[in-house]
């Protein structure tokens, strides 16, 4: 992905490479390989044609906020159909991943869910839904309800937040826009504080947690 011209590296640390991928209608992401397991997050609805060497092209619609796991070794191109731009945040997981499995929704087609009763949480301010997990990484959907705030949980572990909707971080007067992401490496970070949704609909985030010790 480092050499594909639409993949713009925006963060690189010991855990992840985060690429911001924006493509105009009618343009294409050229053929490239994924050297590590990658989680792709659709920012807005996408209408695309995916090409894989040796296989027929696949025309598909990626829903807004759709999360896809692209395994190490995957090679493909993507043509942007329709008249709306393509925007994806691609999170390349740099540490070896073991035992990927669905959590409380089907990310891996045809595989069973593994959703303990206590895994999903709901409060008057926010809700959490585990989506996908390996032994080394957890991926969740967070929803901050309209005109409510949420503080990050479990901030002893490094985390990555990818915004799907507008929000703000009042403590540092920072606006958060769809496609923005924040790396939080400890509980003392100002980014580990309160996130506020001033809108009339849920503000959604994809949260990656890297449990301590992995």
Wavefront OBJ file of the C-alpha trace (Angstrom):
o trace
v 0.000 0.000 0.000
v 2.932 2.341 0.580
v 3.492 2.595 -3.186
v -0.121 3.019 -4.331
v -0.517 6.760 -5.078
v -3.991 7.167 -3.539
v -2.881 5.693 -0.194
v -1.548 8.585 1.882
v 0.298 7.453 5.002
v -0.962 9.593 7.889
v 0.249 7.664 10.955
v 2.970 5.076 11.542
v 3.898 3.618 14.925
v 4.715 0.211 16.428
v 1.105 -0.977 16.075
v -0.356 0.466 12.881
v 0.060 2.285 9.639
v -3.009 4.418 8.944
v -3.662 5.406 5.337
v -6.147 8.030 4.190
v -7.497 6.930 0.802
v -9.476 9.421 -1.291
v -10.320 8.800 -4.952
v -12.372 10.888 -7.392
v -15.324 9.376 -9.275
v -14.142 7.521 -12.367
v -10.590 7.159 -11.058
v -8.982 3.926 -9.831
v -6.824 2.615 -7.043
v -4.177 0.724 -8.999
v -3.285 -2.916 -8.392
v -1.486 -3.239 -5.044
v -0.821 -5.786 -2.328
v -1.544 -5.845 1.390
v 1.611 -6.954 3.174
v -0.138 -7.034 6.571
v -3.696 -7.657 7.724
v -5.665 -4.450 7.114
v -8.999 -3.155 8.381
v -10.690 -0.882 5.816
v -13.374 1.566 7.019
v -15.755 3.179 4.521
v -16.328 6.889 5.113
v -19.563 7.414 3.240
v -21.278 5.075 0.799
v -19.131 3.604 -1.989
v -19.967 2.113 -5.375
v -16.912 0.307 -6.752
v -15.572 -2.395 -9.041
v -12.918 -4.577 -7.429
v -10.400 -6.400 -9.589
v -8.387 -9.407 -8.365
v -5.851 -11.030 -10.720
v -7.218 -14.237 -12.238
v -10.816 -13.591 -11.117
v -13.811 -11.796 -12.661
v -14.316 -8.176 -11.608
v -16.777 -7.710 -8.758
v -19.192 -4.757 -8.685
v -20.100 -3.949 -5.086
v -21.634 -1.330 -2.835
v -19.851 -0.589 0.428
v -22.196 0.929 2.982
v -21.199 3.975 5.005
v -19.232 2.812 8.093
v -18.717 -0.672 6.639
v -15.702 -2.454 8.138
v -13.821 -4.986 6.009
v -10.879 -7.210 6.906
v -8.344 -7.535 4.086
v -5.918 -10.306 4.929
v -2.170 -10.241 4.400
v -1.317 -11.179 0.804
v -4.536 -9.762 -0.686
v -3.913 -8.164 -4.104
v -6.551 -5.999 -5.803
v -7.456 -2.835 -7.683
v -10.564 -0.677 -7.106
v -12.392 1.474 -9.652
v -14.731 4.160 -8.305
v -18.100 3.922 -10.040
v -20.950 6.403 -9.801
v -20.575 10.128 -9.219
v -19.500 10.377 -5.573
v -15.916 10.345 -4.266
v -14.447 7.313 -2.533
v -13.027 7.765 0.975
v -11.591 4.963 3.104
v -9.403 4.877 6.183
v -7.179 1.790 5.912
v -5.587 0.579 9.156
v -2.674 -1.792 8.533
v -1.967 -3.933 11.610
v 1.808 -4.238 11.928
v 1.920 -6.972 14.566
v 1.137 -10.584 13.608
v -2.559 -11.320 14.163
v -3.920 -14.665 15.353
v -7.434 -16.068 15.612
v -9.484 -13.407 13.834
v -13.174 -13.914 14.565
v -16.495 -12.095 14.415
v -17.685 -10.480 17.615
v -21.260 -9.114 17.698
v -21.759 -8.603 13.948
v -20.721 -10.438 10.797
v -17.500 -8.925 9.469
v -16.091 -12.276 8.308
v -18.746 -13.747 5.980
v -20.075 -17.163 6.900
v -18.288 -17.349 10.248
v -20.186 -17.549 13.547
v -20.633 -14.688 15.969
v -18.811 -14.666 19.293
v -20.744 -12.105 21.291
v -20.907 -12.577 25.064
v -23.967 -10.991 26.649
v -21.861 -8.415 28.483
v -19.894 -7.417 25.363
v -22.428 -4.873 24.092
v -23.098 -1.894 26.360
v -25.794 0.762 26.268
v -26.219 3.881 28.385
v -28.133 7.124 28.092
v -24.994 8.729 26.595
v -23.424 6.088 24.364
v -23.367 2.473 23.192
v -20.589 0.056 22.229
v -20.726 -2.927 19.885
v -17.721 -5.240 19.385
v -17.291 -5.983 15.683
v -14.126 -8.019 15.139
v -11.309 -9.390 17.253
v -8.052 -11.302 17.153
v -5.826 -12.332 20.032
v -3.973 -9.027 19.574
v -6.634 -6.489 18.495
v -10.239 -5.560 19.249
v -12.387 -3.501 16.863
v -15.601 -1.888 18.130
v -18.323 0.496 16.968
v -18.986 3.361 19.393
v -22.082 5.539 19.175
v -22.366 8.777 21.136
v -26.030 9.688 21.356
v -27.275 13.146 20.290
v -26.175 15.995 22.574
v -24.265 13.585 24.839
v -20.621 12.994 25.748
v -18.441 9.925 26.260
v -15.076 9.309 27.872
v -12.860 6.556 26.493
v -12.843 3.272 28.350
v -9.839 1.055 29.033
v -7.321 3.755 28.196
v -4.508 1.797 29.845
v -4.228 0.073 26.448
v -3.207 1.898 23.264
v -6.227 2.817 21.157
v -7.047 4.228 17.740
v -10.319 6.091 17.126
v -11.599 6.656 13.584
v -14.487 9.131 13.307
v -17.426 8.339 11.049
v -19.373 11.485 11.955
v -18.728 14.968 13.297
v -17.959 15.403 16.999
v -15.691 17.488 19.202
v -13.169 17.227 22.035
v -14.176 20.109 24.326
v -11.068 19.997 26.545
v -8.858 21.126 23.666
v -11.562 22.830 21.583
v -10.931 20.428 18.697
v -13.490 19.619 16.016
v -13.576 16.045 14.734
v -14.660 15.377 11.142
v -15.600 12.143 9.320
v -12.406 10.290 8.442
v -10.348 11.933 11.197
v -8.507 9.588 13.534
v -6.839 9.919 16.926
v -4.134 7.723 18.478
v -4.387 7.445 22.272
v -1.449 5.734 23.950
v -2.143 6.360 27.642
v -4.718 7.686 30.067
v -2.877 11.004 30.473
v -3.332 11.982 26.840
v -5.764 14.846 26.280
v -7.245 12.694 23.507
v -8.338 10.165 26.139
v -10.827 12.658 27.520
v -14.393 13.544 26.669
v -15.836 13.324 23.163
v -19.022 15.306 22.585
v -21.767 14.909 19.992
v -23.564 18.218 19.407
v -25.661 16.831 16.551
v -29.153 15.390 16.322
v -28.017 11.880 15.282
v -25.572 9.398 16.784
v -21.902 10.249 16.269
v -20.124 7.008 15.375
v -16.504 5.962 15.859
v -14.585 2.795 15.046
v -12.335 2.015 18.005
v -9.266 -0.231 17.875
v -7.922 -1.494 21.207
v -4.522 -3.152 21.516
v -4.613 -4.954 24.878
v -1.553 -4.414 27.038
v 1.080 -7.094 26.683
v 0.442 -7.785 22.977
l 1 2 3 4 5 6 7 8 9 10 11 12 13 14 15 16 17 18 19 20 21 22 23 24 25 26 27 28 29 30 31 32 33 34 35 36 37 38 39 40 41 42 43 44 45 46 47 48 49 50 51 52 53 54 55 56 57 58 59 60 61 62 63 64 65 66 67 68 69 70 71 72 73 74 75 76 77 78 79 80 81 82 83 84 85 86 87 88 89 90 91 92 93 94 95 96 97 98 99 100 101 102 103 104 105 106 107 108 109 110 111 112 113 114 115 116 117 118 119 120 121 122 123 124 125 126 127 128 129 130 131 132 133 134 135 136 137 138 139 140 141 142 143 144 145 146 147 148 149 150 151 152 153 154 155 156 157 158 159 160 161 162 163 164 165 166 167 168 169 170 171 172 173 174 175 176 177 178 179 180 181 182 183 184 185 186 187 188 189 190 191 192 193 194 195 196 197 198 199 200 201 202 203 204 205 206 207 208 209 210 211 212 213 214
